[in-house]
């Protein structure tokens, strides 16, 4: 209480619904202490906001406005409990303020320009900066090329827990409201839930519309009820997964009232000891693995998995409210410590020449400086500290606490200059929450995969202002309907849970039509090969009784982390492609195959491909092939990693099945693929062990490529440019047999230096005079790939070569009309021909469209022959 010439009545406090605006109720007057004062004004209720009340009753500002008072402050009632409670700290602060007020020597005009820290905290700009860093971190995690500094944004989430505990307990210590724990939770949920519900509905609708919804009905229900953080895997797939921290806050608010009763009884010594213990807790993530002699980043292989006990434990450490409870409690302890320090800082010192005040000037700037240096220079050391978990829980707590206390200041001292500058932009606090929860929605609407960070932040800020204004009527409705509002989360949970069972598009990118007919003798269609996942580049071969089908299944992953490149701190973005081969057999129905171009009935509809698990390899065969690109302008290393075989081609030789496929050769730095072969393969027994050999001629640096074909039961390889015929043994050894040239291809390369030409698929023997009038003699039919490196454009032609030595190229067809598709948004559409089959005058050219669609161009043999009419 403030003691001047007349005592001031102490107000009791309660809170209005959905607001921090308190209602102060003045008690009846004490006749003995007020004398003949007019009592008409006593008992009046004065309703004002916290900011307005503090501006009118702040101890420091009243001293600046009133004439100097000679009478010192009287000592308030002492608190109870060992060491004194927070009321004791406030009493000491009041005595010190009295002494400080008595010693003032500055003029009243100078004093009027000084704002004491009080209990209004200028955290708006700090919240805004932290939110911007979190948004940058989420972009970084999506693979956007950003500096390594941006990767640390996730560490600010724990700072928001600390801020919540600090602000709430500071208000409680100032004036405790009479409300239950449930009322306290409902009041604070009223500030966040309306806007959060809007973002959740929008995000759900967008992800369903784009075919990206992965969350289960249970996860959606939990997210609607702000319960998602209690099951560790729900935030990974939830539409608003980054809002998991709200689930933690609700839990902390529920425990806030019981915590206040315990923490208020702590002395300065016990408060300091509790703070030190809490700051030590996250370092257990560093010490325990070290003592167990395990790598500090042990969690990396379990980070995004859900199939092991370790991955479950990692997910708990990432999201569980229990794991961040200590950070919220630390914020409360800092509020308690602030009052103890305030009492010591004002004891015996002049307010405006106080060493405590000087020290506070450097606290927040130093905290920002330390964090900036740590984020910018940590490099590989961050991985050594297991930063993704330890910083999250959080090893950075001392710096976060310095920043919070430096911006808050001590109540009886002037606000630090750094904090005063921040106070001018405190209004940004109103939009920080909206910016955070709508960031993922903004990314979905952004037209580029790699957004510019400044432009994206500007876009998010505009959306935040718009949605904040939009949500204000919703918050008023929420506060006006005290009982019916409790049904909103339940109804939202029921709605999203039910809608999760609705069908959604399977792909974000535009789909090619399932079937496209050119004329009565040619069509293009999607192959259904009976295998899950991304199955591409199919290859077919036909013999008398069956059809053998092989294909490649790919899985692409993207990760980003902080590291270094030649000693330079860098952002490392890794794009990893995992490939495995699939194989299967389908009974041949000759009539169905022969009528396929005209009827469109797929004779492969019963195909069921299985992983070729019996493919054995030398120790080096499936080693990751890494191709690196360094972007010096933003210190980003883009690393493309290829693991596993791909693009199989199947042929029959001596009555047995041989599979030729591509894989990086050992020690390859360019990820250039080389052919490998495996003989005596059983398509019906994919688990049967088969050894694969890389094609080689004894030289270590030569990479082989070409079109495999069988002539007189011997395997041969046709290399179109420069044209060469190689004999291939079952152990992969090759020997050149013939060398010729095809002048049209040579001339094409001379006229187009950026053009590269190579064979594709396998060759088939054609011996049908009636169906091939443009070349009525026996010959091999094969495919040719032309790639323009200046544009990245692919196109394919068929070519014919002799059926006997020297197997010279004879004719080149018109361009094949393969359907092209995008592999990713913004990537040029393309197609990759992978196989060629011929039976009963039906030609099947199998290919992959955009690395995501297994398709086939089906033509009659005479329709194929017509494409050679203009051959040169």
Secondary structure, DSSP 8 states (H G I E B T S, - for coil): --BSSSB----EEEE-TTS--EEEE-----HHHHTT---TTTT-EEE--HHHHHHHH-HHHHHHHS----S---------STT--HHHHHHHHHHHHHHHHHT--S-HHHHHT--B-TT----HHHHHHHHHHHHHHHHHHTT----GGGGGGGGHHHHHHHHHHHHHHHHHHHS-----HHHHHHHHHHHHHHHHHHHHHHHHHHHHHHT-----HHHHHHHHTT-GGGSTTHHHH-TTGGGHHHHHHHHHHHHHHHHHHHHTT--HHHHHHHHHHHHHHTTHHHHHHHHTT--TTTTGGGTT--SSHHHHHHHHHHH-GGGGHHHHHHHHHHHHHHHHHHHHHTSSS-GGG-HHHHHHHHHHHHHHHHHHHHHHH-THHHHHTTHHHHHHHTTTHHHHHHHHHHHH--TTSB--HHHHHHHTTGGGHHHHHHHHHTHHHHHHH-S-SS--HHHHHHHHHHHHHHHHHHHHHHHHHHHH-TTTTHHHHHHHHHHHHHHTTS---S-SS----SEEEEETTEEEEE---S--SEEEEEEEEE-SSEEEEEEEEEEEEEEEEEEEETTEEEEEEEEEEEEEEEEEEEE--HHHHHTHHHH---TTTT---EE-TTEE--TTTT--EEEEEEETTTTEEEEEEEES-EEEEEEEETTEEEEEEEEE-TT-SS--EEEEEEEEE-TT-TTS-EE-EE-BSS-SS-----EEEEETTEEEEEETTTTEEEEE-TTSBEEEEEE---HHHHHHHHH-TTEEEEEEEEEEEE--TTT-GGG-S-EEEEEEEEEETTTTEEEEEEEEEESSTT--EEEEEEE-----B-SSTTS--BEEEEEEEEETTEEEEEEEETTTEEEEEEEEHHHHHHTTTT--
